[in-house]
């Protein structure tokens, strides 16, 4: 198995390669000349309904269409694909967005799309009879998560820091990539010691019993927006109206999911998954409760990035002052922002 330090180095190297590719690539989805593209290529998540997919089904995207090009289990991979023009938008944990921007990728976060609250959170779970009870017990243990260098690894790092572990001791906890749909089974088969579970997959696992939480990101940080959708500066410049329709539609879908009875949201999601015909299990959708976005319509305030800028600088992953939060995002395409006083907008 690769060590934690080496996987982090590999991740940062991959981001560097992505930035290089961006510098010589093009945004294939942008229409030539004055015409703006009306088709947005994207990656989905197996068995789940993303906010853009929900927005499209609700009719909020108007004449803009989504084109699914495949699934991903990795936010960092998704935004790298957006940065290099393989898709037109991608979403990831805000710390991963900071890292990619630090490698000079010309991207801009345009709306928050997931977060943690009392319903939507990621928990670090162990088997009920596991001897693991504290941060120190994780030294030398395997922690299964969907991807490295993103949300789950950041939460693990913060938990271990707060538990009083040194940087050398923290490096001895071993994060491993496990596809989300396999994480519960991998834990129950004792191939890993800790499983990161969130959303419908978490509640499905809890309903089956036999596991207990070690900690959750909601316990660590309270309610917060954790990830944003990004688009390239080039795409935003060439397709401002399309971007505005997209971002505003996602914001409306967030608010629709908040104000609509949960049973109706779940029924709609189930119908969406069945209609798209990707041979997915719809049963876990009944556990959905929230997307966890903290701000109205996904507006970005800047604090979502500053936390991770400081954390990455403390770890030495980026240099202090290398990234400024206001340079990372814009609310200009979010139709819910009626005035500049509604929320601070990035450049």
C-alpha positions as CSV (number, residue, x, y, z in Angstrom):
1,X,0.0,0.0,0.0
2,X,1.2,3.5,-0.7
3,X,1.9,5.6,2.3
4,X,-0.2,8.7,3.2
5,X,2.7,11.0,2.4
6,X,3.3,9.4,-1.0
7,X,-0.4,9.5,-2.0
8,X,-0.5,13.2,-1.0
9,X,2.5,13.9,-3.2
10,X,1.0,11.9,-6.1
11,X,-2.2,13.9,-5.7
12,X,-0.4,17.3,-5.8
13,X,1.6,16.1,-8.8
14,X,-1.6,15.2,-10.6
15,X,-3.0,18.6,-9.9
16,X,0.2,20.1,-11.3
17,X,-0.2,18.1,-14.5
18,X,-3.8,19.2,-14.8
19,X,-2.7,22.8,-14.6
20,X,-0.2,22.3,-17.3
21,X,-2.9,20.6,-19.5
22,X,-5.2,23.5,-18.9
23,X,-2.6,26.0,-20.1
24,X,-2.5,24.4,-23.5
25,X,-6.1,23.0,-23.7
26,X,-9.4,24.4,-24.9
27,X,-12.9,24.3,-23.5
28,X,-14.5,21.9,-26.0
29,X,-18.0,22.6,-24.8
30,X,-17.9,26.3,-25.6
31,X,-19.4,27.2,-28.9
32,X,-17.2,29.1,-31.4
33,X,-17.8,32.7,-32.2
34,X,-20.6,34.6,-30.5
35,X,-22.8,31.5,-30.0
36,X,-23.0,30.1,-26.5
37,X,-23.2,26.4,-25.9
38,X,-26.5,25.0,-24.7
39,X,-25.1,21.6,-23.7
40,X,-23.2,21.0,-20.5
41,X,-21.1,17.9,-20.3
42,X,-20.7,16.4,-16.8
43,X,-20.0,13.4,-14.6
44,X,-22.5,11.8,-12.4
45,X,-22.5,9.7,-9.2
46,X,-23.9,6.1,-9.4
47,X,-27.2,5.7,-7.6
48,X,-27.4,9.4,-6.7
49,X,-29.1,12.4,-8.1
50,X,-26.9,15.5,-8.4
51,X,-28.3,19.0,-8.0
52,X,-27.9,19.8,-11.8
53,X,-29.8,16.5,-12.6
54,X,-32.5,17.6,-10.2
55,X,-32.6,21.1,-11.6
56,X,-32.9,19.7,-15.2
57,X,-35.8,17.5,-14.2
58,X,-37.6,20.4,-12.5
59,X,-37.3,22.4,-15.7
60,X,-35.0,25.0,-14.2
61,X,-32.3,24.7,-16.9
62,X,-34.7,26.1,-19.5
63,X,-33.1,25.5,-22.9
64,X,-29.8,24.3,-21.5
65,X,-29.3,20.5,-21.6
66,X,-27.0,18.2,-19.6
67,X,-24.9,15.6,-21.3
68,X,-23.8,12.7,-19.0
69,X,-20.3,11.4,-20.0
70,X,-19.8,8.9,-17.2
71,X,-19.6,8.6,-13.4
72,X,-16.9,9.5,-10.9
73,X,-16.3,8.8,-7.3
74,X,-13.7,11.5,-6.9
75,X,-14.3,15.3,-6.5
76,X,-10.6,16.1,-7.3
77,X,-10.9,14.0,-10.5
78,X,-14.1,15.8,-11.4
79,X,-12.7,19.3,-11.2
80,X,-9.5,18.3,-13.0
81,X,-11.8,17.1,-15.8
82,X,-13.5,20.5,-15.8
83,X,-10.2,22.4,-15.7
84,X,-8.9,20.5,-18.7
85,X,-12.1,20.9,-20.7
86,X,-13.2,17.3,-20.6
87,X,-16.4,18.4,-18.9
88,X,-18.0,21.8,-18.6
89,X,-18.4,21.8,-14.8
90,X,-17.1,19.7,-11.9
91,X,-17.6,19.6,-8.2
92,X,-15.3,18.9,-5.3
93,X,-14.4,19.6,-1.7
94,X,-13.3,23.2,-1.3
95,X,-9.8,22.2,-0.2
96,X,-9.3,20.4,-3.5
97,X,-10.5,23.5,-5.3
98,X,-7.9,25.5,-3.4
99,X,-5.2,23.0,-4.4
100,X,-6.1,23.1,-8.0
101,X,-6.2,26.9,-8.1
102,X,-2.8,27.0,-6.3
103,X,-1.4,25.0,-9.3
104,X,-2.5,27.9,-11.6
105,X,-5.6,26.2,-13.0
106,X,-7.8,29.0,-14.4
107,X,-11.0,27.9,-12.6
108,X,-13.7,29.7,-10.6
109,X,-16.1,28.3,-8.1
110,X,-19.7,29.4,-8.9
111,X,-22.0,27.7,-6.4
112,X,-21.9,25.5,-3.3
113,X,-23.5,22.1,-3.9
114,X,-23.0,20.0,-0.8
115,X,-22.2,20.4,2.9
116,X,-22.7,19.0,6.4
117,X,-25.7,19.6,8.6
118,X,-27.6,17.4,11.1
119,X,-29.0,15.3,8.3
120,X,-26.2,15.4,5.6
121,X,-22.8,14.6,7.1
122,X,-20.0,12.2,6.6
123,X,-19.3,9.8,9.5
124,X,-16.3,7.7,10.3
125,X,-17.7,4.3,11.3
126,X,-16.2,1.2,13.0
127,X,-17.7,-2.2,13.7
128,X,-19.6,-2.2,17.1
129,X,-17.0,-4.5,18.7
130,X,-14.0,-2.6,17.3
131,X,-11.4,-1.6,19.9
132,X,-11.0,1.8,18.2
133,X,-12.4,4.5,20.5
134,X,-10.1,7.5,20.0
135,X,-7.8,9.3,17.6
136,X,-4.8,7.6,19.0
137,X,-6.4,4.2,18.2
138,X,-6.2,5.0,14.5
139,X,-2.4,4.8,14.4
140,X,-1.6,2.0,11.9
141,X,-5.3,1.5,11.0
142,X,-6.9,1.6,7.5
143,X,-9.5,4.2,6.8
144,X,-11.7,3.6,3.7
145,X,-12.9,6.7,1.8
146,X,-14.0,7.7,-1.7
147,X,-10.9,9.6,-2.7
148,X,-7.6,11.0,-1.3
149,X,-6.7,14.7,-0.9
150,X,-10.3,15.7,-0.4
151,X,-13.1,16.1,2.1
152,X,-12.7,12.8,4.0
153,X,-8.9,13.0,4.3
154,X,-9.2,16.6,5.6
155,X,-11.7,15.6,8.3
156,X,-9.5,12.6,9.3
157,X,-6.5,15.0,9.6
158,X,-8.4,17.5,11.7
159,X,-9.7,14.7,14.0
160,X,-6.2,13.3,14.5
161,X,-4.7,16.8,15.1
162,X,-7.4,17.5,17.7
163,X,-6.7,14.2,19.3
164,X,-3.1,15.4,20.0
165,X,-1.3,13.3,17.5
166,X,2.0,14.6,16.0
167,X,2.5,14.9,12.3
168,X,4.5,11.7,12.3
169,X,1.8,9.8,14.1
170,X,-0.9,11.2,11.8
171,X,1.0,9.9,8.8
172,X,0.7,6.4,10.3
173,X,-3.1,6.3,9.8
174,X,-3.6,4.9,6.3
175,X,-6.4,6.4,4.1
176,X,-7.4,4.0,1.3
177,X,-9.7,4.6,-1.7
178,X,-12.8,2.5,-1.6
179,X,-15.8,3.1,-4.0
180,X,-18.6,4.4,-1.9
181,X,-21.0,1.6,-2.9
182,X,-18.5,-0.9,-1.6
183,X,-17.4,0.8,1.6
184,X,-19.9,-0.7,4.0
185,X,-19.2,-4.2,2.8
186,X,-15.5,-3.7,3.0
187,X,-15.8,-2.6,6.6
188,X,-18.0,-5.5,7.5
189,X,-15.5,-7.9,5.9
190,X,-12.8,-6.3,8.1
191,X,-10.7,-5.4,5.1
192,X,-10.6,-1.9,6.6
193,X,-10.8,-0.6,10.2
194,X,-12.8,2.5,9.6
195,X,-15.3,3.4,6.9
196,X,-16.3,6.9,5.8
197,X,-20.0,6.8,5.1
198,X,-22.3,9.7,4.1
199,X,-25.8,10.4,3.0
200,X,-28.0,7.6,1.8
201,X,-25.2,5.0,2.0
202,X,-24.6,6.0,5.6
203,X,-28.2,5.7,6.7
204,X,-28.6,2.4,4.8
205,X,-25.6,1.0,6.7
206,X,-26.9,2.2,10.0
207,X,-30.2,0.6,9.4
208,X,-28.5,-2.7,8.9
209,X,-26.8,-2.3,12.4
210,X,-23.5,-3.6,13.7
211,X,-21.6,-0.3,13.3
212,X,-21.0,2.8,15.4
213,X,-19.7,6.2,14.7
214,X,-16.2,7.3,15.8
215,X,-16.8,10.9,14.8
216,X,-18.6,13.0,12.1
217,X,-17.6,16.1,10.2
218,X,-20.7,17.8,11.6
219,X,-19.4,17.2,15.1
220,X,-16.0,18.5,14.1
221,X,-17.0,21.7,12.3
222,X,-20.8,22.2,12.7
223,X,-22.9,23.1,9.7
224,X,-20.9,24.2,6.7
225,X,-20.9,24.2,2.9
226,X,-18.1,21.8,1.9
227,X,-17.9,21.7,-1.8
228,X,-18.5,23.9,-4.9
229,X,-19.0,23.5,-8.6
230,X,-16.3,25.1,-10.7
231,X,-16.1,26.2,-14.3
232,X,-13.1,27.5,-16.2
233,X,-12.6,31.3,-16.6
234,X,-12.6,30.7,-20.4
235,X,-16.0,28.9,-20.3
236,X,-17.5,31.7,-18.1
237,X,-16.2,34.3,-20.5
238,X,-17.5,32.6,-23.6
239,X,-20.8,31.3,-22.2
240,X,-22.0,33.8,-19.5
241,X,-25.7,33.4,-20.2
242,X,-25.5,29.6,-20.1
243,X,-23.5,29.7,-16.9
244,X,-26.0,32.1,-15.4
245,X,-28.9,29.7,-16.3
246,X,-26.9,26.7,-14.9
247,X,-25.9,28.3,-11.6
248,X,-29.3,29.9,-10.9
249,X,-31.0,26.6,-11.7
250,X,-28.8,24.7,-9.2
251,X,-29.6,27.3,-6.6
252,X,-33.3,26.9,-7.2
253,X,-33.0,23.2,-6.9
254,X,-31.2,23.6,-3.6
255,X,-34.1,25.7,-2.3
256,X,-36.7,23.3,-3.8
257,X,-35.1,20.4,-1.9
258,X,-35.3,22.4,1.3
259,X,-39.0,23.5,1.0
260,X,-40.5,20.3,-0.5
261,X,-41.6,17.4,1.7
262,X,-38.8,14.8,1.9
263,X,-41.0,12.0,0.6
264,X,-41.7,14.1,-2.5
265,X,-38.0,14.8,-3.1
266,X,-37.2,11.1,-2.7
267,X,-40.0,10.1,-5.1
268,X,-38.7,12.6,-7.7
269,X,-35.1,11.4,-7.3
270,X,-36.2,7.8,-7.7
271,X,-38.1,8.6,-10.9
272,X,-35.0,10.4,-12.2
273,X,-32.8,7.4,-11.6
274,X,-35.3,5.0,-13.2
275,X,-35.7,7.2,-16.3
276,X,-32.0,7.6,-17.0
277,X,-31.6,3.8,-17.4
278,X,-28.2,3.3,-15.9
279,X,-29.0,0.0,-14.1
280,X,-28.8,1.6,-10.7
281,X,-30.3,0.5,-7.4
282,X,-32.9,3.1,-6.3
283,X,-33.5,1.6,-2.8
284,X,-30.9,3.6,-0.9
285,X,-32.5,6.9,-2.1
286,X,-35.2,6.5,0.5
287,X,-32.6,7.5,3.1
288,X,-32.0,10.9,1.5
289,X,-32.6,13.9,3.8
290,X,-30.6,16.9,2.7
291,X,-27.8,18.2,0.4
292,X,-26.4,20.0,3.4
293,X,-25.7,23.4,1.7
294,X,-25.4,26.0,4.4
295,X,-26.1,29.3,2.5
296,X,-29.3,30.3,0.6
297,X,-29.2,28.9,-3.0
298,X,-25.6,27.9,-2.6
299,X,-24.2,31.4,-2.4
300,X,-20.5,31.5,-1.5
301,X,-19.3,33.7,1.3
302,X,-15.5,33.1,1.2
303,X,-15.3,31.4,4.6
304,X,-15.8,28.1,2.9
305,X,-12.4,28.5,1.3
306,X,-10.5,30.4,3.9
307,X,-10.7,27.5,6.4
308,X,-9.0,25.2,3.9
309,X,-6.5,27.8,2.7
310,X,-5.2,28.1,6.3
311,X,-5.3,24.4,6.8
312,X,-3.3,23.6,3.6
313,X,-0.8,26.3,4.4
314,X,-0.3,24.9,7.9
315,X,0.3,21.4,6.4
316,X,2.8,22.9,3.9
317,X,0.7,21.8,0.9
318,X,0.5,25.4,-0.3
319,X,2.6,28.5,0.6
320,X,1.1,31.1,3.0
321,X,-0.4,33.9,0.8
322,X,-0.3,31.8,-2.3
323,X,-4.1,31.7,-2.7
324,X,-6.6,34.4,-1.8
325,X,-10.2,33.3,-1.1
326,X,-11.8,36.2,-3.1
327,X,-9.9,35.1,-6.2
328,X,-11.4,31.6,-6.0
329,X,-15.1,32.2,-6.5
330,X,-17.9,34.4,-7.9
331,X,-21.6,34.8,-7.1
332,X,-22.1,36.8,-10.3
333,X,-23.9,34.0,-12.1
334,X,-26.2,33.1,-9.2
335,X,-29.6,34.7,-9.9
336,X,-30.5,34.5,-6.2
337,X,-28.1,37.3,-5.5
338,X,-30.2,40.5,-6.0
339,X,-27.5,42.9,-4.9
340,X,-23.8,43.1,-4.0
341,X,-24.9,43.2,-0.3
342,X,-26.6,39.8,-0.5
343,X,-23.2,38.0,-0.4
344,X,-19.7,38.9,-1.1
345,X,-18.6,38.0,-4.6
346,X,-15.2,37.0,-5.7
347,X,-13.5,38.6,-8.7
